[in-house]
């Protein structure tokens, strides 16, 4: 198992940015021969961290290195800072473009990874769950499937914010910077629901979606709301709830099932 932390110059973020990568390309021949997943080229899974997190979170908090080897997955973990993986109008705030286009192209070219849509997957937790859904829907020609755990699908809360409000996580000014003008959010490209509507309006294929949230999670209602929206729009998806809070105990419970679902197992 090869792991590396790299930095490269990002045009979209106007600076050097880090990412972590896991490559299952050095396993003993015996392990590869006995594993049917190595009968095909490696698929690539982009994993997005949560609010206040960093690109190494998945390596230290989850079993992703083990699953990389078990399922022949190249894993790329970007640094999204606290951006919700959204583009902003300011110079150096092209986070959606960075993850959905720039970094994809860079790792494909650098590591010789598959450029096929069916081999390119994305997932995340909390803010990264929002980011995984948004990125897949913004770049449906690139990503075939997305999984989202305990997703921070807070579009409607932000849309109702007024100056001086905010919430215990961040203030109004932060949310306005990240999502744009709250009163315009629900009809903007920063709203995953709006992206679903736009894809359906032009008849484009919507990436497969897997969602899970704990019944004790403070984001449960937001996840139920997006699940209900997908049902209303007749968008095929998998949705799960089970006892759990907003933590790695819950996310690790669903990481392997999410990977297996992505691989059609």
C-alpha contacts under 8 A as a table, 3 or more apart, distances in Angstrom:
res1	aa1	res2	aa2	distance
1	X	22	X	7.10
1	X	23	X	6.07
1	X	24	X	4.92
1	X	25	X	6.51
1	X	26	X	5.53
1	X	27	X	6.15
1	X	65	X	7.72
1	X	69	X	6.99
2	X	22	X	5.74
2	X	23	X	5.05
2	X	24	X	6.32
2	X	25	X	6.97
2	X	26	X	6.70
3	X	20	X	7.40
3	X	21	X	5.68
3	X	22	X	4.53
3	X	23	X	6.33
4	X	20	X	5.82
4	X	21	X	5.44
4	X	22	X	6.74
5	X	18	X	6.86
5	X	19	X	5.84
5	X	20	X	4.48
5	X	21	X	6.46
6	X	18	X	5.44
6	X	19	X	5.50
6	X	20	X	6.28
6	X	21	X	7.83
7	X	16	X	6.04
7	X	17	X	5.21
7	X	18	X	4.20
7	X	19	X	6.37
8	X	16	X	5.26
8	X	17	X	5.73
8	X	18	X	6.74
9	X	14	X	7.35
9	X	15	X	5.60
9	X	16	X	4.28
9	X	17	X	6.34
10	X	13	X	5.33
10	X	14	X	5.65
10	X	15	X	5.64
10	X	16	X	5.95
10	X	17	X	6.47
10	X	98	X	7.44
10	X	102	X	7.67
11	X	14	X	4.99
11	X	15	X	7.14
11	X	92	X	7.80
12	X	91	X	7.98
12	X	92	X	5.79
12	X	93	X	6.79
12	X	94	X	4.84
12	X	95	X	7.06
12	X	97	X	6.80
12	X	98	X	5.80
12	X	102	X	7.61
13	X	16	X	8.00
13	X	17	X	7.83
13	X	91	X	7.31
13	X	92	X	3.77
13	X	93	X	5.46
13	X	94	X	5.67
13	X	95	X	6.92
13	X	98	X	7.25
14	X	91	X	7.20
14	X	92	X	4.77
15	X	92	X	7.55
17	X	79	X	7.20
18	X	55	X	7.39
18	X	78	X	6.90
18	X	79	X	6.25
19	X	55	X	5.76
19	X	56	X	7.90
19	X	76	X	6.99
19	X	77	X	5.50
19	X	78	X	4.57
19	X	79	X	5.93
20	X	55	X	6.13
20	X	56	X	6.41
20	X	76	X	5.79
20	X	77	X	4.97
20	X	78	X	6.63
21	X	74	X	7.29
21	X	75	X	5.53
21	X	76	X	4.56
21	X	77	X	6.27
22	X	65	X	6.98
22	X	68	X	7.23
22	X	74	X	5.63
22	X	75	X	4.98
22	X	76	X	6.61
23	X	26	X	7.82
23	X	68	X	7.43
23	X	73	X	7.22
23	X	74	X	4.85
23	X	75	X	6.75
24	X	27	X	6.40
24	X	68	X	6.19
24	X	69	X	5.29
24	X	72	X	6.05
24	X	73	X	6.69
24	X	74	X	6.39
27	X	31	X	6.49
27	X	32	X	6.72
27	X	69	X	7.62
28	X	31	X	5.44
28	X	32	X	6.62
29	X	32	X	5.13
29	X	33	X	6.08
30	X	33	X	5.18
30	X	34	X	6.34
31	X	34	X	5.47
31	X	35	X	6.37
32	X	35	X	5.20
32	X	36	X	7.81
32	X	38	X	5.71
33	X	36	X	7.46
33	X	38	X	7.23
35	X	38	X	5.83
35	X	39	X	7.63
35	X	70	X	7.59
36	X	39	X	5.39
36	X	40	X	7.94
37	X	40	X	6.08
37	X	70	X	7.74
37	X	71	X	5.61
37	X	72	X	5.77
38	X	41	X	6.79
38	X	42	X	7.30
38	X	71	X	7.82
38	X	72	X	6.07
41	X	72	X	7.91
41	X	114	X	7.33
42	X	72	X	5.23
42	X	73	X	5.39
42	X	74	X	6.28
42	X	113	X	7.29
42	X	114	X	7.26
42	X	119	X	7.54
43	X	72	X	6.79
43	X	73	X	5.06
43	X	74	X	6.07
43	X	113	X	7.64
43	X	114	X	6.81
43	X	119	X	4.54
43	X	120	X	6.11
43	X	121	X	7.59
44	X	73	X	5.58
44	X	74	X	4.65
44	X	75	X	5.76
44	X	76	X	7.37
44	X	113	X	7.19
44	X	114	X	7.46
44	X	119	X	6.10
44	X	120	X	5.04
44	X	121	X	6.01
45	X	73	X	6.52
45	X	74	X	6.16
45	X	75	X	4.82
45	X	76	X	6.23
45	X	120	X	6.24
45	X	121	X	4.66
45	X	122	X	5.26
45	X	123	X	7.20
46	X	75	X	5.82
46	X	76	X	4.73
46	X	77	X	5.81
46	X	78	X	7.52
46	X	120	X	7.97
46	X	121	X	6.24
46	X	122	X	4.54
46	X	123	X	6.21
47	X	58	X	7.41
47	X	75	X	7.02
47	X	76	X	6.16
47	X	77	X	4.94
47	X	78	X	7.15
47	X	122	X	5.95
47	X	123	X	4.98
47	X	124	X	5.31
47	X	128	X	7.76
47	X	132	X	7.92
48	X	55	X	7.49
48	X	77	X	6.06
48	X	78	X	6.38
48	X	79	X	7.65
48	X	80	X	7.35
48	X	122	X	7.85
48	X	123	X	6.24
48	X	124	X	4.42
48	X	125	X	6.76
48	X	128	X	4.55
48	X	129	X	7.20
48	X	131	X	7.05
48	X	132	X	6.82
49	X	53	X	5.81
49	X	54	X	6.08
49	X	55	X	6.42
49	X	57	X	6.41
49	X	58	X	7.04
49	X	77	X	7.68
49	X	78	X	7.87
49	X	79	X	7.52
49	X	80	X	7.26
49	X	124	X	6.06
49	X	125	X	6.13
49	X	126	X	7.60
49	X	127	X	6.99
49	X	128	X	4.91
50	X	53	X	5.28
50	X	54	X	7.61
50	X	82	X	7.87
50	X	124	X	7.51
50	X	125	X	5.76
50	X	126	X	5.15
50	X	127	X	4.51
50	X	128	X	4.85
50	X	129	X	7.67
51	X	81	X	7.27
51	X	82	X	5.38
51	X	84	X	7.67
51	X	126	X	7.16
51	X	127	X	5.43
51	X	128	X	7.56
52	X	81	X	6.81
52	X	82	X	6.09
53	X	57	X	6.54
53	X	81	X	6.92
53	X	82	X	7.84
54	X	57	X	5.69
54	X	78	X	7.94
54	X	79	X	5.60
54	X	80	X	7.21
54	X	81	X	6.56
55	X	58	X	7.27
55	X	77	X	5.22
55	X	78	X	5.23
55	X	79	X	4.67
55	X	80	X	7.63
56	X	59	X	5.38
56	X	60	X	6.54
56	X	77	X	7.09
57	X	60	X	5.45
57	X	61	X	5.74
57	X	62	X	7.96
58	X	61	X	5.18
58	X	62	X	5.36
58	X	63	X	7.92
58	X	64	X	6.79
58	X	77	X	7.53
59	X	62	X	6.02
59	X	63	X	7.30
59	X	64	X	6.40
59	X	65	X	6.80
61	X	248	X	6.53
62	X	65	X	8.00
62	X	248	X	7.19
62	X	251	X	7.99
62	X	252	X	5.99
63	X	66	X	5.43
63	X	67	X	6.41
63	X	252	X	7.25
64	X	67	X	4.94
64	X	68	X	5.88
65	X	68	X	5.04
65	X	69	X	6.59
66	X	69	X	5.44
66	X	70	X	6.25
67	X	70	X	4.78
67	X	71	X	5.81
67	X	72	X	7.84
67	X	73	X	7.52
67	X	256	X	7.21
68	X	71	X	5.57
68	X	72	X	5.50
68	X	73	X	4.60
68	X	74	X	6.40
68	X	75	X	6.90
69	X	72	X	5.32
69	X	73	X	6.81
78	X	99	X	7.10
80	X	83	X	5.87
80	X	84	X	7.10
80	X	85	X	5.83
80	X	95	X	6.72
82	X	85	X	7.85
83	X	86	X	5.97
83	X	95	X	6.86
83	X	178	X	6.09
84	X	127	X	5.62
84	X	128	X	6.85
84	X	130	X	6.92
84	X	131	X	5.72
84	X	178	X	7.12
85	X	95	X	4.91
85	X	96	X	4.98
85	X	99	X	7.48
85	X	128	X	7.55
85	X	131	X	5.17
85	X	135	X	7.65
86	X	93	X	7.87
86	X	94	X	6.87
86	X	95	X	5.18
86	X	96	X	4.61
86	X	97	X	7.97
86	X	131	X	7.52
86	X	178	X	6.91
86	X	179	X	7.40
86	X	190	X	6.72
87	X	93	X	5.65
87	X	94	X	4.24
87	X	95	X	5.02
87	X	96	X	5.11
87	X	97	X	6.75
87	X	178	X	7.95
88	X	91	X	7.87
88	X	93	X	5.05
88	X	94	X	5.95
88	X	95	X	7.72
88	X	177	X	7.47
88	X	178	X	6.70
88	X	179	X	7.88
88	X	180	X	7.66
89	X	93	X	6.93
89	X	94	X	7.87
90	X	93	X	5.75
91	X	94	X	7.64
94	X	97	X	5.44
94	X	98	X	5.99
95	X	98	X	4.86
95	X	99	X	6.27
96	X	99	X	5.45
96	X	100	X	5.77
96	X	101	X	7.95
96	X	135	X	6.39
97	X	100	X	5.13
97	X	101	X	5.29
97	X	102	X	6.28
98	X	101	X	5.75
98	X	102	X	4.72
98	X	103	X	5.66
99	X	102	X	6.24
99	X	103	X	5.34
99	X	104	X	6.66
99	X	135	X	7.50
100	X	103	X	6.95
100	X	104	X	6.38
100	X	135	X	5.83
100	X	136	X	7.62
100	X	138	X	7.80
100	X	139	X	6.27
100	X	142	X	7.65
101	X	104	X	5.27
101	X	105	X	6.18
101	X	139	X	7.95
102	X	105	X	5.37
102	X	106	X	6.23
103	X	106	X	4.92
103	X	107	X	6.14
104	X	107	X	5.59
104	X	108	X	6.17
105	X	108	X	5.22
105	X	109	X	6.15
106	X	109	X	5.29
106	X	110	X	5.97
107	X	110	X	4.97
107	X	111	X	5.64
107	X	112	X	7.45
107	X	113	X	6.95
108	X	111	X	5.61
108	X	112	X	5.16
108	X	113	X	4.49
108	X	114	X	6.54
108	X	115	X	6.62
109	X	112	X	5.43
109	X	113	X	7.12
110	X	113	X	7.98
114	X	119	X	6.37
114	X	120	X	7.60
115	X	119	X	7.24
115	X	120	X	7.43
116	X	119	X	5.33
116	X	120	X	6.61
116	X	142	X	7.65
117	X	120	X	5.24
117	X	141	X	6.54
117	X	142	X	5.05
117	X	143	X	5.47
117	X	144	X	5.52
118	X	121	X	7.67
118	X	143	X	7.15
118	X	144	X	5.25
118	X	145	X	7.96
119	X	144	X	7.45
120	X	142	X	6.73
120	X	143	X	5.20
120	X	144	X	6.26
120	X	145	X	7.62
121	X	143	X	5.41
121	X	144	X	6.06
121	X	145	X	5.29
121	X	146	X	6.00
121	X	262	X	7.76
122	X	132	X	5.77
122	X	136	X	7.14
122	X	143	X	6.90
122	X	145	X	6.58
122	X	146	X	4.84
122	X	147	X	6.59
123	X	128	X	7.37
123	X	129	X	6.48
123	X	132	X	5.10
123	X	133	X	7.79
123	X	146	X	5.28
123	X	147	X	4.51
123	X	148	X	5.66
124	X	127	X	7.57
124	X	128	X	4.25
124	X	129	X	4.13
124	X	130	X	7.46
124	X	131	X	6.99
124	X	132	X	5.55
124	X	147	X	6.58
124	X	148	X	5.27
124	X	149	X	6.31
124	X	151	X	7.91
125	X	128	X	4.62
125	X	129	X	4.20
125	X	130	X	7.59
125	X	148	X	5.87
125	X	149	X	4.63
125	X	150	X	5.84
125	X	151	X	5.87
125	X	251	X	7.45
126	X	129	X	4.90
126	X	130	X	6.57
126	X	148	X	7.72
126	X	149	X	6.32
126	X	150	X	5.01
126	X	151	X	4.16
126	X	152	X	4.87
127	X	130	X	5.18
127	X	131	X	6.19
127	X	151	X	6.12
127	X	152	X	5.03
127	X	153	X	7.94
128	X	131	X	4.61
128	X	132	X	5.89
128	X	148	X	7.55
128	X	151	X	7.07
128	X	152	X	7.80
129	X	132	X	5.08
129	X	133	X	6.34
129	X	147	X	7.18
129	X	148	X	4.13
129	X	149	X	5.54
129	X	150	X	6.69
129	X	151	X	4.34
129	X	152	X	6.60
130	X	133	X	5.36
130	X	134	X	6.06
130	X	148	X	6.94
130	X	151	X	5.20
130	X	152	X	5.48
130	X	153	X	5.71
131	X	134	X	5.05
131	X	135	X	5.78
132	X	135	X	5.24
132	X	136	X	6.06
132	X	146	X	6.15
132	X	147	X	6.89
132	X	148	X	6.41
133	X	136	X	5.32
133	X	137	X	6.15
133	X	146	X	6.23
133	X	147	X	7.33
133	X	148	X	6.70
133	X	192	X	6.84
133	X	209	X	7.66
134	X	137	X	5.19
134	X	138	X	5.94
134	X	190	X	7.49
134	X	191	X	7.47
134	X	192	X	5.20
134	X	195	X	7.79
135	X	138	X	4.99
135	X	139	X	5.93
136	X	139	X	5.16
136	X	140	X	5.39
136	X	142	X	7.54
136	X	143	X	5.48
136	X	144	X	7.55
136	X	145	X	7.20
136	X	146	X	6.40
136	X	207	X	6.50
137	X	140	X	5.28
137	X	192	X	6.92
137	X	195	X	6.09
137	X	196	X	6.79
137	X	199	X	8.00
137	X	206	X	6.82
137	X	207	X	6.82
138	X	189	X	7.98
138	X	195	X	6.74
139	X	142	X	5.46
139	X	143	X	6.48
140	X	143	X	5.38
140	X	144	X	6.74
140	X	205	X	7.20
140	X	206	X	6.43
140	X	207	X	6.00
141	X	144	X	7.49
143	X	146	X	7.42
143	X	207	X	6.65
144	X	207	X	4.89
144	X	208	X	6.33
145	X	207	X	4.91
145	X	208	X	4.35
145	X	209	X	5.96
145	X	262	X	6.42
146	X	207	X	6.86
146	X	208	X	6.10
146	X	209	X	5.10
146	X	210	X	6.34
146	X	262	X	7.74
147	X	209	X	5.77
147	X	210	X	4.50
147	X	211	X	5.81
147	X	258	X	6.34
148	X	151	X	5.83
148	X	209	X	7.73
148	X	210	X	6.23
148	X	211	X	4.92
148	X	212	X	6.69
149	X	211	X	5.79
149	X	212	X	5.03
149	X	213	X	5.93
149	X	251	X	6.51
149	X	254	X	7.80
150	X	211	X	7.80
150	X	212	X	6.21
150	X	213	X	4.59
150	X	214	X	6.99
150	X	217	X	7.31
150	X	219	X	6.48
150	X	220	X	7.30
150	X	223	X	7.17
150	X	246	X	6.71
150	X	251	X	7.91
151	X	213	X	7.55
151	X	219	X	7.01
151	X	222	X	7.88
151	X	223	X	6.52
152	X	219	X	6.42
152	X	222	X	7.28
152	X	223	X	7.85
153	X	219	X	7.71
153	X	222	X	5.57
153	X	223	X	6.57
153	X	226	X	7.46
154	X	157	X	5.30
154	X	158	X	6.19
154	X	222	X	6.48
155	X	158	X	5.23
155	X	159	X	6.04
155	X	185	X	7.19
155	X	186	X	6.92
155	X	191	X	6.39
156	X	159	X	4.96
156	X	160	X	6.44
156	X	186	X	7.24
157	X	160	X	5.41
157	X	161	X	6.66
158	X	161	X	5.19
158	X	175	X	6.82
158	X	179	X	7.99
158	X	182	X	5.95
158	X	185	X	7.94
159	X	182	X	4.33
159	X	183	X	5.54
159	X	184	X	7.39
159	X	185	X	5.89
159	X	186	X	6.74
160	X	182	X	6.77
160	X	183	X	7.23
161	X	165	X	6.08
161	X	166	X	6.57
161	X	172	X	6.94
161	X	182	X	6.54
162	X	165	X	5.57
162	X	166	X	7.73
162	X	172	X	7.11
162	X	182	X	7.97
163	X	166	X	7.79
163	X	172	X	5.92
163	X	173	X	7.60
164	X	171	X	7.43
164	X	172	X	6.07
165	X	171	X	6.71
165	X	172	X	5.66
166	X	169	X	7.79
166	X	170	X	5.92
166	X	171	X	4.11
166	X	172	X	4.24
166	X	173	X	7.84
166	X	175	X	7.54
167	X	170	X	5.67
167	X	171	X	6.15
167	X	172	X	7.77
168	X	171	X	7.72
170	X	174	X	6.37
170	X	175	X	7.32
171	X	174	X	5.53
171	X	175	X	6.74
172	X	175	X	5.26
172	X	176	X	6.15
173	X	176	X	5.12
173	X	177	X	6.14
174	X	177	X	5.14
174	X	178	X	6.25
175	X	178	X	5.15
175	X	179	X	5.77
175	X	180	X	7.40
175	X	182	X	7.96
176	X	179	X	5.42
176	X	180	X	4.81
176	X	181	X	5.53
176	X	182	X	6.31
177	X	180	X	5.61
177	X	181	X	7.96
179	X	182	X	6.99
179	X	185	X	6.69
179	X	190	X	6.37
180	X	184	X	7.41
180	X	185	X	6.62
181	X	184	X	5.46
181	X	185	X	6.33
182	X	185	X	5.11
183	X	186	X	7.56
184	X	187	X	5.97
184	X	188	X	6.33
185	X	188	X	5.04
185	X	189	X	7.86
185	X	190	X	6.58
185	X	191	X	6.42
186	X	190	X	7.78
186	X	191	X	5.67
186	X	193	X	7.85
186	X	194	X	6.78
187	X	191	X	7.02
187	X	194	X	6.01
188	X	191	X	5.84
188	X	194	X	6.64
189	X	192	X	7.21
189	X	194	X	6.42
189	X	195	X	6.11
190	X	194	X	7.91
191	X	194	X	5.31
191	X	195	X	6.53
192	X	195	X	4.98
192	X	196	X	6.34
193	X	196	X	5.14
193	X	197	X	6.42
193	X	226	X	7.69
193	X	229	X	7.56
194	X	197	X	5.05
194	X	198	X	6.19
195	X	198	X	5.06
195	X	199	X	6.16
196	X	199	X	5.21
196	X	200	X	6.20
196	X	206	X	7.31
197	X	200	X	5.17
197	X	201	X	6.07
198	X	201	X	5.02
198	X	202	X	6.54
199	X	202	X	5.47
199	X	203	X	6.04
199	X	204	X	5.11
199	X	205	X	7.11
199	X	206	X	6.85
200	X	203	X	4.87
200	X	204	X	6.09
200	X	205	X	7.75
200	X	206	X	7.84
201	X	204	X	7.89
206	X	235	X	7.76
208	X	236	X	7.15
208	X	237	X	6.25
209	X	236	X	7.48
209	X	237	X	4.87
209	X	238	X	6.32
210	X	237	X	5.88
210	X	238	X	4.68
210	X	239	X	6.02
210	X	258	X	6.68
210	X	261	X	7.74
211	X	223	X	7.99
211	X	237	X	7.81
211	X	238	X	6.08
211	X	239	X	4.73
211	X	240	X	6.24
212	X	239	X	5.69
212	X	240	X	4.55
212	X	241	X	5.67
212	X	254	X	7.31
213	X	217	X	6.84
213	X	219	X	7.75
213	X	220	X	6.13
213	X	223	X	6.89
213	X	240	X	6.56
213	X	241	X	5.19
213	X	242	X	6.99
213	X	244	X	7.61
214	X	217	X	5.06
214	X	220	X	6.70
214	X	241	X	5.57
214	X	242	X	5.24
214	X	243	X	5.22
214	X	244	X	4.16
214	X	245	X	5.37
214	X	246	X	7.10
214	X	250	X	6.90
215	X	220	X	6.30
215	X	241	X	6.21
215	X	242	X	5.75
215	X	243	X	5.05
215	X	244	X	5.82
215	X	245	X	7.07
216	X	220	X	7.31
216	X	243	X	6.44
216	X	244	X	5.50
216	X	245	X	4.96
216	X	246	X	7.76
217	X	220	X	5.36
217	X	244	X	6.61
217	X	245	X	4.50
217	X	246	X	5.22
218	X	221	X	7.68
218	X	245	X	7.76
218	X	246	X	7.31
219	X	222	X	5.37
219	X	223	X	6.41
220	X	223	X	5.19
220	X	224	X	6.18
221	X	224	X	4.96
221	X	225	X	5.98
222	X	225	X	4.99
222	X	226	X	6.42
223	X	226	X	5.26
223	X	227	X	6.12
224	X	227	X	4.98
224	X	228	X	6.04
225	X	228	X	5.09
225	X	229	X	6.21
226	X	229	X	4.87
226	X	230	X	6.21
227	X	230	X	5.20
227	X	231	X	6.30
227	X	239	X	6.95
228	X	231	X	5.02
228	X	232	X	6.18
229	X	232	X	5.09
229	X	233	X	6.26
230	X	233	X	5.07
230	X	234	X	6.02
230	X	235	X	5.07
230	X	236	X	7.47
230	X	237	X	7.61
231	X	234	X	4.93
231	X	235	X	6.04
231	X	236	X	7.62
232	X	235	X	7.77
244	X	247	X	7.94
244	X	249	X	7.60
244	X	250	X	5.46
245	X	249	X	7.91
245	X	250	X	6.41
246	X	250	X	6.95
246	X	251	X	7.99
247	X	250	X	5.72
247	X	251	X	6.44
248	X	251	X	4.80
248	X	252	X	5.67
249	X	252	X	5.51
249	X	253	X	6.40
250	X	253	X	5.09
250	X	254	X	6.81
251	X	254	X	5.41
251	X	255	X	6.07
252	X	255	X	5.15
252	X	256	X	7.48
253	X	256	X	7.33
253	X	257	X	7.87
254	X	257	X	5.26
254	X	258	X	5.94
255	X	258	X	5.19
255	X	259	X	6.31
256	X	259	X	5.01
256	X	260	X	6.08
257	X	260	X	5.00
257	X	261	X	6.03
258	X	261	X	5.07
258	X	262	X	6.22
259	X	262	X	5.05
259	X	263	X	6.30
260	X	263	X	5.08
260	X	264	X	6.18
260	X	265	X	5.06
261	X	264	X	5.02
261	X	265	X	5.66
262	X	265	X	7.64
